[in-house]
Amino acid sequence: MTRTPAPAPREESATAPSPRPELPQTLALVCSQFARLAARRSEVGVGTVSWRVVATIQRHGPLRLSELADRERVSRPTATTVIKRLEQEGLVRRDADPQDSRSSLISITDQGAEQLAQWRGQLAVGVGGLLAPLPEEDLAALDRAARILADLVETHDR
């Protein structure tokens, strides 16, 4: 019996259409709506921007304000306002950039790391309540989808 070789993996280009044209828009919209729902149900006490920015700084390490604005897809003035507020709350700090004396690097503080852990715990409770009634196969599908999305973010969010 002759085995047919598996087809070679297809090269993906930035302009390659999705096999399901509506999938990119649906994913983007539903992920955004789900994030807002999770924040509302979790009573984290702050807007999603605050904990998202603190999480980004924790994940990527110290960042310049312009890098943070780029990663969060906000204007530099908006990033400045958010960082000033987070700084006043003791969640982040600015340190001199050793490579550019005109810039500073924004880092998460110990208090910021503790607060982020609390926010994540509140999100786990709020979202956990939504997920609890789902059947095991749906939970497994969501777990796999979350890992796929996390891998995409890790690969392309640079």
DOFIVO-125149 format. One record per atom (N, C-alpha, C): atom name; x, y, z. Coordinates in Angstrom, 1 decimal. Example, Ala and Ser with C-alpha at 12.3 -4.5 7.8 and 13.67 -1.06 7.14 Angstrom:
2
node atom:N c1:13.2 c2:-5.7 c3:7.8 $
node atom:CA c1:12.3 c2:-4.5 c3:7.8 $
node atom:C c1:13.2 c2:-3.3 c3:7.8 $
node atom:N c1:12.8 c2:-2.2 c3:7.1 $
node atom:CA c1:13.7 c2:-1.1 c3:7.1 $
node atom:C c1:12.9 c2:0.0 c3:7.9 $
# end
This chain:
158
node atom:N c1:0.8 c2:-1.2 c3:0.0 $
node atom:CA c1:0.0 c2:0.0 c3:0.0 $
node atom:C c1:0.9 c2:1.2 c3:0.0 $
node atom:N c1:0.6 c2:2.2 c3:-0.9 $
node atom:CA c1:1.4 c2:3.4 c3:-1.0 $
node atom:C c1:0.7 c2:4.5 c3:-0.2 $
node atom:N c1:1.5 c2:5.2 c3:0.6 $
node atom:CA c1:1.0 c2:6.3 c3:1.4 $
node atom:C c1:1.2 c2:7.6 c3:0.6 $
node atom:N c1:0.2 c2:8.4 c3:0.6 $
node atom:CA c1:0.2 c2:9.7 c3:0.0 $
node atom:C c1:0.9 c2:10.6 c3:0.9 $
node atom:N c1:1.9 c2:11.3 c3:0.5 $
node atom:CA c1:2.6 c2:12.3 c3:1.4 $
node atom:C c1:1.6 c2:13.4 c3:1.8 $
node atom:N c1:1.8 c2:13.8 c3:3.0 $
node atom:CA c1:1.0 c2:14.9 c3:3.5 $
node atom:C c1:1.3 c2:16.2 c3:2.8 $
node atom:N c1:0.3 c2:17.0 c3:2.5 $
node atom:CA c1:0.7 c2:18.3 c3:1.8 $
node atom:C c1:1.6 c2:19.2 c3:2.6 $
node atom:N c1:2.4 c2:19.9 c3:2.0 $
node atom:CA c1:3.4 c2:20.8 c3:2.6 $
node atom:C c1:2.6 c2:21.9 c3:3.3 $
node atom:N c1:3.0 c2:22.4 c3:4.5 $
node atom:CA c1:2.3 c2:23.4 c3:5.2 $
node atom:C c1:2.2 c2:24.7 c3:4.3 $
node atom:N c1:1.1 c2:25.3 c3:4.3 $
node atom:CA c1:0.9 c2:26.5 c3:3.5 $
node atom:C c1:1.6 c2:27.7 c3:4.2 $
node atom:N c1:2.2 c2:28.5 c3:3.4 $
node atom:CA c1:2.8 c2:29.7 c3:3.9 $
node atom:C c1:1.7 c2:30.7 c3:4.1 $
node atom:N c1:1.6 c2:31.3 c3:5.2 $
node atom:CA c1:0.6 c2:32.4 c3:5.5 $
node atom:C c1:1.1 c2:33.7 c3:5.2 $
node atom:N c1:0.4 c2:34.5 c3:4.5 $
node atom:CA c1:0.9 c2:35.9 c3:4.2 $
node atom:C c1:0.0 c2:36.8 c3:5.0 $
node atom:N c1:0.4 c2:38.1 c3:5.2 $
node atom:CA c1:-0.4 c2:39.0 c3:5.9 $
node atom:C c1:-1.7 c2:39.4 c3:5.2 $
node atom:N c1:-1.8 c2:39.1 c3:3.9 $
node atom:CA c1:-3.0 c2:39.4 c3:3.1 $
node atom:C c1:-3.8 c2:38.2 c3:2.8 $
node atom:N c1:-3.4 c2:37.0 c3:3.3 $
node atom:CA c1:-4.1 c2:35.8 c3:3.0 $
node atom:C c1:-5.5 c2:35.9 c3:3.6 $
node atom:N c1:-6.5 c2:35.6 c3:2.8 $
node atom:CA c1:-7.9 c2:35.6 c3:3.4 $
node atom:C c1:-8.1 c2:34.5 c3:4.3 $
node atom:N c1:-9.0 c2:34.7 c3:5.3 $
node atom:CA c1:-9.3 c2:33.6 c3:6.2 $
node atom:C c1:-10.2 c2:32.6 c3:5.5 $
node atom:N c1:-10.1 c2:31.3 c3:5.9 $
node atom:CA c1:-10.9 c2:30.3 c3:5.2 $
node atom:C c1:-12.4 c2:30.7 c3:5.5 $
node atom:N c1:-12.7 c2:31.4 c3:6.6 $
node atom:CA c1:-14.0 c2:31.9 c3:6.9 $
node atom:C c1:-13.9 c2:33.4 c3:7.0 $
node atom:N c1:-14.3 c2:34.1 c3:5.9 $
node atom:CA c1:-14.1 c2:35.5 c3:5.9 $
node atom:C c1:-14.6 c2:36.3 c3:7.1 $
node atom:N c1:-15.6 c2:35.8 c3:7.8 $
node atom:CA c1:-16.2 c2:36.6 c3:8.9 $
node atom:C c1:-15.4 c2:36.3 c3:10.2 $
node atom:N c1:-14.6 c2:35.3 c3:10.2 $
node atom:CA c1:-13.9 c2:34.9 c3:11.5 $
node atom:C c1:-13.1 c2:36.0 c3:12.1 $
node atom:N c1:-12.2 c2:36.7 c3:11.4 $
node atom:CA c1:-11.4 c2:37.8 c3:12.0 $
node atom:C c1:-12.3 c2:38.8 c3:12.7 $
node atom:N c1:-13.3 c2:39.3 c3:12.0 $
node atom:CA c1:-14.2 c2:40.3 c3:12.6 $
node atom:C c1:-15.0 c2:39.8 c3:13.8 $
node atom:N c1:-15.5 c2:38.6 c3:13.7 $
node atom:CA c1:-16.2 c2:38.0 c3:14.8 $
node atom:C c1:-15.4 c2:37.8 c3:16.0 $
node atom:N c1:-14.2 c2:37.3 c3:15.8 $
node atom:CA c1:-13.2 c2:37.1 c3:16.9 $
node atom:C c1:-12.9 c2:38.4 c3:17.6 $
node atom:N c1:-12.6 c2:39.4 c3:16.8 $
node atom:CA c1:-12.2 c2:40.7 c3:17.4 $
node atom:C c1:-13.4 c2:41.3 c3:18.2 $
node atom:N c1:-14.5 c2:41.2 c3:17.6 $
node atom:CA c1:-15.7 c2:41.8 c3:18.3 $
node atom:C c1:-16.1 c2:41.1 c3:19.5 $
node atom:N c1:-16.1 c2:39.7 c3:19.4 $
node atom:CA c1:-16.6 c2:38.9 c3:20.6 $
node atom:C c1:-15.5 c2:39.0 c3:21.7 $
node atom:N c1:-14.2 c2:39.0 c3:21.4 $
node atom:CA c1:-13.2 c2:39.1 c3:22.4 $
node atom:C c1:-13.3 c2:40.4 c3:23.1 $
node atom:N c1:-13.6 c2:41.5 c3:22.4 $
node atom:CA c1:-13.7 c2:42.8 c3:23.0 $
node atom:C c1:-14.9 c2:42.8 c3:23.9 $
node atom:N c1:-16.0 c2:42.3 c3:23.4 $
node atom:CA c1:-17.3 c2:42.3 c3:24.2 $
node atom:C c1:-17.1 c2:41.4 c3:25.5 $
node atom:N c1:-16.4 c2:40.3 c3:25.3 $
node atom:CA c1:-16.2 c2:39.4 c3:26.4 $
node atom:C c1:-15.3 c2:40.0 c3:27.5 $
node atom:N c1:-14.3 c2:40.8 c3:27.0 $
node atom:CA c1:-13.4 c2:41.4 c3:28.0 $
node atom:C c1:-14.2 c2:42.5 c3:28.8 $
node atom:N c1:-15.1 c2:43.2 c3:28.2 $
node atom:CA c1:-15.9 c2:44.2 c3:28.9 $
node atom:C c1:-16.9 c2:43.5 c3:29.8 $
node atom:N c1:-17.5 c2:42.4 c3:29.4 $
node atom:CA c1:-18.4 c2:41.6 c3:30.3 $
node atom:C c1:-17.6 c2:41.1 c3:31.5 $
node atom:N c1:-16.4 c2:40.6 c3:31.3 $
node atom:CA c1:-15.6 c2:40.0 c3:32.4 $
node atom:C c1:-15.3 c2:41.1 c3:33.4 $
node atom:N c1:-14.9 c2:42.3 c3:32.9 $
node atom:CA c1:-14.6 c2:43.4 c3:33.8 $
node atom:C c1:-15.8 c2:43.9 c3:34.6 $
node atom:N c1:-17.0 c2:43.9 c3:33.9 $
node atom:CA c1:-18.2 c2:44.3 c3:34.7 $
node atom:C c1:-18.5 c2:43.3 c3:35.7 $
node atom:N c1:-18.5 c2:42.0 c3:35.4 $
node atom:CA c1:-18.8 c2:41.0 c3:36.4 $
node atom:C c1:-17.8 c2:40.8 c3:37.5 $
node atom:N c1:-16.6 c2:41.3 c3:37.3 $
node atom:CA c1:-15.5 c2:41.0 c3:38.2 $
node atom:C c1:-15.3 c2:42.1 c3:39.2 $
node atom:N c1:-16.0 c2:43.2 c3:39.1 $
node atom:CA c1:-15.9 c2:44.3 c3:40.0 $
node atom:C c1:-14.4 c2:44.6 c3:40.4 $
node atom:N c1:-13.6 c2:44.8 c3:39.4 $
node atom:CA c1:-12.2 c2:45.1 c3:39.7 $
node atom:C c1:-12.0 c2:46.5 c3:40.3 $
node atom:N c1:-13.0 c2:47.3 c3:40.1 $
node atom:CA c1:-12.9 c2:48.6 c3:40.7 $
node atom:C c1:-12.1 c2:49.7 c3:39.9 $
node atom:N c1:-11.6 c2:49.3 c3:38.8 $
node atom:CA c1:-10.9 c2:50.2 c3:37.9 $
node atom:C c1:-11.3 c2:49.8 c3:36.4 $
node atom:N c1:-11.1 c2:50.8 c3:35.5 $
node atom:CA c1:-11.3 c2:50.5 c3:34.1 $
node atom:C c1:-10.4 c2:49.4 c3:33.6 $
node atom:N c1:-10.8 c2:48.8 c3:32.6 $
node atom:CA c1:-9.9 c2:47.7 c3:32.0 $
node atom:C c1:-8.6 c2:48.3 c3:31.5 $
node atom:N c1:-8.5 c2:49.6 c3:31.2 $
node atom:CA c1:-7.3 c2:50.2 c3:30.7 $
node atom:C c1:-6.2 c2:50.0 c3:31.8 $
node atom:N c1:-6.6 c2:50.3 c3:33.1 $
node atom:CA c1:-5.6 c2:50.3 c3:34.2 $
node atom:C c1:-5.0 c2:48.9 c3:34.3 $
node atom:N c1:-5.8 c2:47.9 c3:34.5 $
node atom:CA c1:-5.2 c2:46.6 c3:34.7 $
node atom:C c1:-4.5 c2:46.0 c3:33.5 $
node atom:N c1:-5.0 c2:46.4 c3:32.3 $
node atom:CA c1:-4.4 c2:46.0 c3:31.0 $
node atom:C c1:-3.0 c2:46.6 c3:30.9 $
node atom:N c1:-2.9 c2:47.9 c3:31.3 $
node atom:CA c1:-1.6 c2:48.6 c3:31.2 $
node atom:C c1:-0.6 c2:48.0 c3:32.2 $
node atom:N c1:-1.0 c2:47.7 c3:33.4 $
node atom:CA c1:-0.2 c2:47.2 c3:34.4 $
node atom:C c1:0.3 c2:45.8 c3:34.0 $
node atom:N c1:-0.7 c2:45.0 c3:33.4 $
node atom:CA c1:-0.3 c2:43.6 c3:32.9 $
node atom:C c1:0.7 c2:43.7 c3:31.8 $
node atom:N c1:0.5 c2:44.6 c3:30.9 $
node atom:CA c1:1.5 c2:44.8 c3:29.8 $
node atom:C c1:2.9 c2:45.1 c3:30.3 $
node atom:N c1:3.0 c2:46.0 c3:31.3 $
node atom:CA c1:4.3 c2:46.3 c3:31.8 $
node atom:C c1:4.9 c2:45.1 c3:32.5 $
node atom:N c1:4.1 c2:44.4 c3:33.3 $
node atom:CA c1:4.6 c2:43.2 c3:33.9 $
node atom:C c1:5.1 c2:42.2 c3:32.9 $
node atom:N c1:4.3 c2:42.0 c3:31.9 $
node atom:CA c1:4.6 c2:41.0 c3:30.9 $
node atom:C c1:5.9 c2:41.3 c3:30.1 $
node atom:N c1:6.1 c2:42.6 c3:29.7 $
node atom:CA c1:7.2 c2:43.0 c3:28.8 $
node atom:C c1:8.3 c2:43.6 c3:29.5 $
node atom:N c1:8.2 c2:43.9 c3:30.8 $
node atom:CA c1:9.3 c2:44.6 c3:31.6 $
node atom:C c1:9.2 c2:46.0 c3:31.4 $
node atom:N c1:10.2 c2:46.8 c3:31.8 $
node atom:CA c1:10.1 c2:48.2 c3:31.7 $
node atom:C c1:10.0 c2:48.7 c3:30.3 $
node atom:N c1:9.1 c2:49.6 c3:30.1 $
node atom:CA c1:8.8 c2:50.2 c3:28.7 $
node atom:C c1:8.9 c2:51.7 c3:28.7 $
node atom:N c1:9.3 c2:52.2 c3:27.6 $
node atom:CA c1:9.2 c2:53.7 c3:27.4 $
node atom:C c1:7.7 c2:54.0 c3:27.2 $
node atom:N c1:7.3 c2:55.2 c3:27.5 $
node atom:CA c1:5.9 c2:55.6 c3:27.3 $
node atom:C c1:5.5 c2:55.4 c3:25.9 $
node atom:N c1:6.3 c2:55.7 c3:24.9 $
node atom:CA c1:5.9 c2:55.6 c3:23.5 $
node atom:C c1:5.7 c2:54.1 c3:23.2 $
node atom:N c1:6.5 c2:53.2 c3:23.7 $
node atom:CA c1:6.3 c2:51.8 c3:23.5 $
node atom:C c1:5.0 c2:51.3 c3:24.1 $
node atom:N c1:4.7 c2:51.8 c3:25.3 $
node atom:CA c1:3.5 c2:51.4 c3:26.0 $
node atom:C c1:2.3 c2:51.9 c3:25.1 $
node atom:N c1:2.3 c2:53.1 c3:24.7 $
node atom:CA c1:1.2 c2:53.7 c3:23.9 $
node atom:C c1:1.1 c2:52.8 c3:22.6 $
node atom:N c1:2.2 c2:52.4 c3:22.0 $
node atom:CA c1:2.1 c2:51.6 c3:20.8 $
node atom:C c1:1.4 c2:50.2 c3:21.1 $
node atom:N c1:1.9 c2:49.6 c3:22.2 $
node atom:CA c1:1.4 c2:48.3 c3:22.5 $
node atom:C c1:-0.1 c2:48.3 c3:22.9 $
node atom:N c1:-0.5 c2:49.4 c3:23.5 $
node atom:CA c1:-1.9 c2:49.5 c3:24.0 $
node atom:C c1:-2.8 c2:50.2 c3:22.9 $
node atom:N c1:-2.2 c2:50.6 c3:21.8 $
node atom:CA c1:-2.9 c2:51.2 c3:20.7 $
node atom:C c1:-3.7 c2:52.5 c3:21.2 $
node atom:N c1:-3.0 c2:53.3 c3:22.0 $
node atom:CA c1:-3.6 c2:54.6 c3:22.4 $
node atom:C c1:-2.6 c2:55.7 c3:22.1 $
node atom:N c1:-3.1 c2:56.9 c3:22.1 $
node atom:CA c1:-2.3 c2:58.1 c3:21.8 $
node atom:C c1:-1.3 c2:58.2 c3:23.0 $
node atom:N c1:-0.2 c2:58.9 c3:22.7 $
node atom:CA c1:0.8 c2:59.2 c3:23.8 $
node atom:C c1:0.2 c2:60.0 c3:24.9 $
node atom:N c1:-0.6 c2:61.1 c3:24.6 $
node atom:CA c1:-1.2 c2:61.8 c3:25.7 $
node atom:C c1:-2.1 c2:60.9 c3:26.6 $
node atom:N c1:-2.9 c2:60.0 c3:26.0 $
node atom:CA c1:-3.7 c2:59.1 c3:26.7 $
node atom:C c1:-2.8 c2:58.2 c3:27.6 $
node atom:N c1:-1.7 c2:57.7 c3:27.1 $
node atom:CA c1:-0.8 c2:56.8 c3:27.8 $
node atom:C c1:-0.2 c2:57.6 c3:29.0 $
node atom:N c1:0.1 c2:58.9 c3:28.7 $
node atom:CA c1:0.7 c2:59.7 c3:29.8 $
node atom:C c1:-0.3 c2:59.9 c3:30.9 $
node atom:N c1:-1.5 c2:60.2 c3:30.6 $
node atom:CA c1:-2.6 c2:60.3 c3:31.6 $
node atom:C c1:-2.7 c2:59.1 c3:32.5 $
node atom:N c1:-2.8 c2:57.9 c3:31.8 $
node atom:CA c1:-3.0 c2:56.6 c3:32.5 $
node atom:C c1:-1.8 c2:56.4 c3:33.4 $
node atom:N c1:-0.6 c2:56.6 c3:32.9 $
node atom:CA c1:0.6 c2:56.3 c3:33.7 $
node atom:C c1:0.7 c2:57.3 c3:34.9 $
node atom:N c1:0.4 c2:58.5 c3:34.7 $
node atom:CA c1:0.4 c2:59.5 c3:35.8 $
node atom:C c1:-0.5 c2:59.0 c3:36.9 $
node atom:N c1:-1.7 c2:58.5 c3:36.5 $
node atom:CA c1:-2.7 c2:58.0 c3:37.5 $
node atom:C c1:-2.2 c2:56.8 c3:38.2 $
node atom:N c1:-1.6 c2:55.8 c3:37.4 $
node atom:CA c1:-1.1 c2:54.6 c3:38.0 $
node atom:C c1:0.1 c2:54.9 c3:38.9 $
node atom:N c1:0.9 c2:55.9 c3:38.5 $
node atom:CA c1:2.0 c2:56.3 c3:39.3 $
node atom:C c1:1.6 c2:56.9 c3:40.7 $
node atom:N c1:0.5 c2:57.7 c3:40.7 $
node atom:CA c1:0.0 c2:58.3 c3:41.9 $
node atom:C c1:-0.6 c2:57.2 c3:42.8 $
node atom:N c1:-1.1 c2:56.2 c3:42.2 $
node atom:CA c1:-1.7 c2:55.0 c3:43.0 $
node atom:C c1:-0.6 c2:54.1 c3:43.5 $
node atom:N c1:0.7 c2:54.3 c3:43.0 $
node atom:CA c1:1.8 c2:53.5 c3:43.5 $
node atom:C c1:1.9 c2:52.2 c3:42.7 $
node atom:N c1:1.3 c2:52.0 c3:41.6 $
node atom:CA c1:1.3 c2:50.8 c3:40.9 $
node atom:C c1:2.4 c2:50.7 c3:39.8 $
node atom:N c1:2.9 c2:51.8 c3:39.4 $
node atom:CA c1:4.0 c2:51.9 c3:38.5 $
node atom:C c1:5.0 c2:53.0 c3:38.9 $
node atom:N c1:6.2 c2:52.9 c3:38.4 $
node atom:CA c1:7.2 c2:54.0 c3:38.7 $
node atom:C c1:7.9 c2:54.2 c3:37.4 $
node atom:N c1:8.5 c2:55.4 c3:37.4 $
node atom:CA c1:9.4 c2:55.8 c3:36.3 $
node atom:C c1:10.8 c2:55.9 c3:36.8 $
node atom:N c1:11.7 c2:55.3 c3:36.0 $
node atom:CA c1:13.1 c2:55.3 c3:36.2 $
node atom:C c1:13.8 c2:55.9 c3:35.0 $
node atom:N c1:15.0 c2:56.5 c3:35.2 $
node atom:CA c1:15.7 c2:57.0 c3:34.1 $
node atom:C c1:16.1 c2:55.9 c3:33.2 $
node atom:N c1:16.0 c2:56.1 c3:31.9 $
node atom:CA c1:16.4 c2:55.2 c3:30.9 $
node atom:C c1:17.9 c2:55.2 c3:30.7 $
node atom:N c1:18.7 c2:54.2 c3:31.1 $
node atom:CA c1:20.1 c2:54.3 c3:31.0 $
node atom:C c1:20.7 c2:54.5 c3:29.6 $
node atom:N c1:19.8 c2:54.2 c3:28.6 $
node atom:CA c1:20.3 c2:54.4 c3:27.2 $
node atom:C c1:19.9 c2:55.7 c3:26.6 $
node atom:N c1:19.0 c2:56.4 c3:27.2 $
node atom:CA c1:18.5 c2:57.7 c3:26.7 $
node atom:C c1:18.1 c2:58.6 c3:27.9 $
node atom:N c1:18.9 c2:59.5 c3:28.2 $
node atom:CA c1:18.7 c2:60.3 c3:29.4 $
node atom:C c1:17.4 c2:61.2 c3:29.3 $
node atom:N c1:16.9 c2:61.4 c3:28.1 $
node atom:CA c1:15.7 c2:62.2 c3:27.9 $
node atom:C c1:14.4 c2:61.4 c3:28.2 $
node atom:N c1:14.6 c2:60.0 c3:28.2 $
node atom:CA c1:13.4 c2:59.2 c3:28.4 $
node atom:C c1:13.4 c2:58.5 c3:29.8 $
node atom:N c1:12.3 c2:58.0 c3:30.1 $
node atom:CA c1:12.2 c2:57.1 c3:31.3 $
node atom:C c1:11.6 c2:55.8 c3:31.0 $
node atom:N c1:11.9 c2:54.8 c3:31.8 $
node atom:CA c1:11.3 c2:53.5 c3:31.7 $
node atom:C c1:10.2 c2:53.3 c3:32.7 $
node atom:N c1:9.1 c2:52.8 c3:32.4 $
node atom:CA c1:8.0 c2:52.6 c3:33.3 $
node atom:C c1:8.0 c2:51.1 c3:33.7 $
node atom:N c1:8.0 c2:50.9 c3:35.0 $
node atom:CA c1:8.1 c2:49.6 c3:35.6 $
node atom:C c1:6.9 c2:49.4 c3:36.5 $
node atom:N c1:6.6 c2:48.2 c3:36.8 $
node atom:CA c1:5.5 c2:47.8 c3:37.8 $
node atom:C c1:6.2 c2:47.8 c3:39.1 $
node atom:N c1:5.5 c2:48.3 c3:40.1 $
node atom:CA c1:6.0 c2:48.3 c3:41.5 $
node atom:C c1:5.5 c2:47.0 c3:42.2 $
node atom:N c1:6.0 c2:46.7 c3:43.4 $
node atom:CA c1:5.6 c2:45.5 c3:44.1 $
node atom:C c1:4.1 c2:45.7 c3:44.4 $
node atom:N c1:3.7 c2:46.9 c3:44.8 $
node atom:CA c1:2.2 c2:47.1 c3:45.0 $
node atom:C c1:1.4 c2:46.9 c3:43.7 $
node atom:N c1:2.0 c2:47.3 c3:42.6 $
node atom:CA c1:1.3 c2:47.0 c3:41.3 $
node atom:C c1:1.1 c2:45.6 c3:41.0 $
node atom:N c1:2.2 c2:44.8 c3:41.3 $
node atom:CA c1:2.1 c2:43.3 c3:41.1 $
node atom:C c1:1.1 c2:42.7 c3:42.0 $
node atom:N c1:1.0 c2:43.2 c3:43.2 $
node atom:CA c1:0.0 c2:42.6 c3:44.2 $
node atom:C c1:-1.4 c2:43.0 c3:43.7 $
node atom:N c1:-1.6 c2:44.2 c3:43.3 $
node atom:CA c1:-2.9 c2:44.7 c3:42.8 $
node atom:C c1:-3.3 c2:43.9 c3:41.6 $
node atom:N c1:-2.4 c2:43.7 c3:40.7 $
node atom:CA c1:-2.7 c2:42.9 c3:39.4 $
node atom:C c1:-3.1 c2:41.5 c3:39.8 $
node atom:N c1:-2.4 c2:40.9 c3:40.8 $
node atom:CA c1:-2.8 c2:39.5 c3:41.2 $
node atom:C c1:-4.2 c2:39.6 c3:41.8 $
node atom:N c1:-4.6 c2:40.6 c3:42.5 $
node atom:CA c1:-6.0 c2:40.7 c3:43.0 $
node atom:C c1:-7.0 c2:40.9 c3:41.9 $
node atom:N c1:-6.7 c2:41.7 c3:40.9 $
node atom:CA c1:-7.5 c2:41.9 c3:39.8 $
node atom:C c1:-7.7 c2:40.6 c3:39.0 $
node atom:N c1:-6.7 c2:39.9 c3:38.9 $
node atom:CA c1:-6.8 c2:38.6 c3:38.2 $
node atom:C c1:-7.6 c2:37.6 c3:39.0 $
node atom:N c1:-7.5 c2:37.6 c3:40.3 $
node atom:CA c1:-8.4 c2:36.8 c3:41.1 $
node atom:C c1:-9.8 c2:37.2 c3:41.0 $
node atom:N c1:-10.1 c2:38.5 c3:40.9 $
node atom:CA c1:-11.5 c2:38.9 c3:40.8 $
node atom:C c1:-12.0 c2:38.6 c3:39.4 $
node atom:N c1:-11.2 c2:38.7 c3:38.4 $
node atom:CA c1:-11.6 c2:38.3 c3:37.1 $
node atom:C c1:-11.9 c2:36.8 c3:37.0 $
node atom:N c1:-11.1 c2:36.0 c3:37.7 $
node atom:CA c1:-11.3 c2:34.5 c3:37.7 $
node atom:C c1:-12.6 c2:34.2 c3:38.4 $
node atom:N c1:-13.0 c2:34.9 c3:39.4 $
node atom:CA c1:-14.3 c2:34.7 c3:40.1 $
node atom:C c1:-15.4 c2:35.1 c3:39.1 $
node atom:N c1:-15.3 c2:36.3 c3:38.6 $
node atom:CA c1:-16.4 c2:36.9 c3:37.8 $
node atom:C c1:-16.6 c2:36.0 c3:36.5 $
node atom:N c1:-15.5 c2:35.7 c3:35.8 $
node atom:CA c1:-15.6 c2:34.9 c3:34.6 $
node atom:C c1:-15.9 c2:33.4 c3:35.0 $
node atom:N c1:-15.4 c2:33.0 c3:36.1 $
node atom:CA c1:-15.6 c2:31.6 c3:36.5 $
node atom:C c1:-17.1 c2:31.3 c3:36.6 $
node atom:N c1:-17.9 c2:32.3 c3:37.1 $
node atom:CA c1:-19.3 c2:32.2 c3:37.3 $
node atom:C c1:-20.0 c2:32.0 c3:35.9 $
node atom:N c1:-19.4 c2:32.7 c3:34.9 $
node atom:CA c1:-20.0 c2:32.5 c3:33.6 $
node atom:C c1:-19.7 c2:31.1 c3:33.0 $
node atom:N c1:-18.5 c2:30.6 c3:33.3 $
node atom:CA c1:-18.1 c2:29.4 c3:32.7 $
node atom:C c1:-18.6 c2:28.1 c3:33.4 $
node atom:N c1:-18.9 c2:28.3 c3:34.7 $
node atom:CA c1:-19.2 c2:27.1 c3:35.5 $
node atom:C c1:-20.3 c2:26.2 c3:34.9 $
node atom:N c1:-21.4 c2:26.8 c3:34.3 $
node atom:CA c1:-22.5 c2:26.0 c3:33.8 $
node atom:C c1:-22.2 c2:25.3 c3:32.5 $
node atom:N c1:-21.1 c2:25.7 c3:31.8 $
node atom:CA c1:-20.8 c2:25.1 c3:30.5 $
node atom:C c1:-20.4 c2:23.6 c3:30.6 $
node atom:N c1:-20.8 c2:22.9 c3:29.6 $
node atom:CA c1:-20.4 c2:21.4 c3:29.6 $
node atom:C c1:-18.9 c2:21.3 c3:29.4 $
node atom:N c1:-18.3 c2:20.2 c3:29.8 $
node atom:CA c1:-16.9 c2:20.0 c3:29.7 $
node atom:C c1:-16.3 c2:20.2 c3:28.3 $
node atom:N c1:-17.0 c2:19.7 c3:27.3 $
node atom:CA c1:-16.5 c2:19.9 c3:25.9 $
node atom:C c1:-16.4 c2:21.4 c3:25.5 $
node atom:N c1:-17.3 c2:22.2 c3:26.0 $
node atom:CA c1:-17.2 c2:23.6 c3:25.7 $
node atom:C c1:-16.1 c2:24.3 c3:26.5 $
node atom:N c1:-15.9 c2:23.9 c3:27.7 $
node atom:CA c1:-14.7 c2:24.4 c3:28.5 $
node atom:C c1:-13.4 c2:24.0 c3:27.8 $
node atom:N c1:-13.3 c2:22.7 c3:27.3 $
node atom:CA c1:-12.1 c2:22.3 c3:26.6 $
node atom:C c1:-11.9 c2:23.1 c3:25.4 $
node atom:N c1:-13.0 c2:23.4 c3:24.6 $
node atom:CA c1:-12.9 c2:24.2 c3:23.4 $
node atom:C c1:-12.4 c2:25.6 c3:23.8 $
node atom:N c1:-13.0 c2:26.2 c3:24.8 $
node atom:CA c1:-12.5 c2:27.6 c3:25.2 $
node atom:C c1:-11.1 c2:27.6 c3:25.7 $
node atom:N c1:-10.7 c2:26.5 c3:26.4 $
node atom:CA c1:-9.3 c2:26.4 c3:26.9 $
node atom:C c1:-8.4 c2:26.4 c3:25.7 $
node atom:N c1:-8.7 c2:25.6 c3:24.7 $
node atom:CA c1:-7.9 c2:25.5 c3:23.5 $
node atom:C c1:-7.9 c2:26.8 c3:22.7 $
node atom:N c1:-9.0 c2:27.5 c3:22.6 $
node atom:CA c1:-9.1 c2:28.8 c3:21.9 $
node atom:C c1:-8.3 c2:29.8 c3:22.6 $
node atom:N c1:-8.3 c2:29.8 c3:24.0 $
node atom:CA c1:-7.5 c2:30.8 c3:24.8 $
node atom:C c1:-6.0 c2:30.6 c3:24.5 $
node atom:N c1:-5.6 c2:29.3 c3:24.5 $
node atom:CA c1:-4.2 c2:29.0 c3:24.2 $
node atom:C c1:-3.8 c2:29.4 c3:22.8 $
node atom:N c1:-4.6 c2:29.2 c3:21.9 $
node atom:CA c1:-4.3 c2:29.6 c3:20.5 $
node atom:C c1:-4.2 c2:31.1 c3:20.4 $
node atom:N c1:-5.2 c2:31.8 c3:21.0 $
node atom:CA c1:-5.1 c2:33.3 c3:21.0 $
node atom:C c1:-3.9 c2:33.8 c3:21.7 $
node atom:N c1:-3.6 c2:33.2 c3:22.9 $
node atom:CA c1:-2.4 c2:33.7 c3:23.6 $
node atom:C c1:-1.1 c2:33.5 c3:22.8 $
node atom:N c1:-1.1 c2:32.4 c3:22.1 $
node atom:CA c1:0.1 c2:32.1 c3:21.2 $
node atom:C c1:0.2 c2:33.2 c3:20.1 $
node atom:N c1:-1.0 c2:33.5 c3:19.5 $
node atom:CA c1:-1.0 c2:34.5 c3:18.5 $
node atom:C c1:-0.5 c2:35.9 c3:19.0 $
node atom:N c1:-1.0 c2:36.2 c3:20.2 $
node atom:CA c1:-0.6 c2:37.5 c3:20.8 $
node atom:C c1:0.9 c2:37.5 c3:21.1 $
node atom:N c1:1.4 c2:36.4 c3:21.7 $
node atom:CA c1:2.8 c2:36.3 c3:22.0 $
node atom:C c1:3.7 c2:36.4 c3:20.7 $
node atom:N c1:3.2 c2:35.8 c3:19.6 $
node atom:CA c1:4.0 c2:35.8 c3:18.4 $
node atom:C c1:4.0 c2:37.1 c3:17.7 $
node atom:N c1:2.8 c2:37.8 c3:17.7 $
node atom:CA c1:2.6 c2:39.0 c3:16.9 $
node atom:C c1:2.6 c2:40.3 c3:17.6 $
node atom:N c1:2.5 c2:40.3 c3:18.9 $
node atom:CA c1:2.4 c2:41.6 c3:19.7 $
node atom:C c1:3.8 c2:42.0 c3:20.1 $
node atom:N c1:4.6 c2:42.5 c3:19.2 $
node atom:CA c1:5.9 c2:42.9 c3:19.5 $
node atom:C c1:6.2 c2:44.3 c3:19.0 $
# end
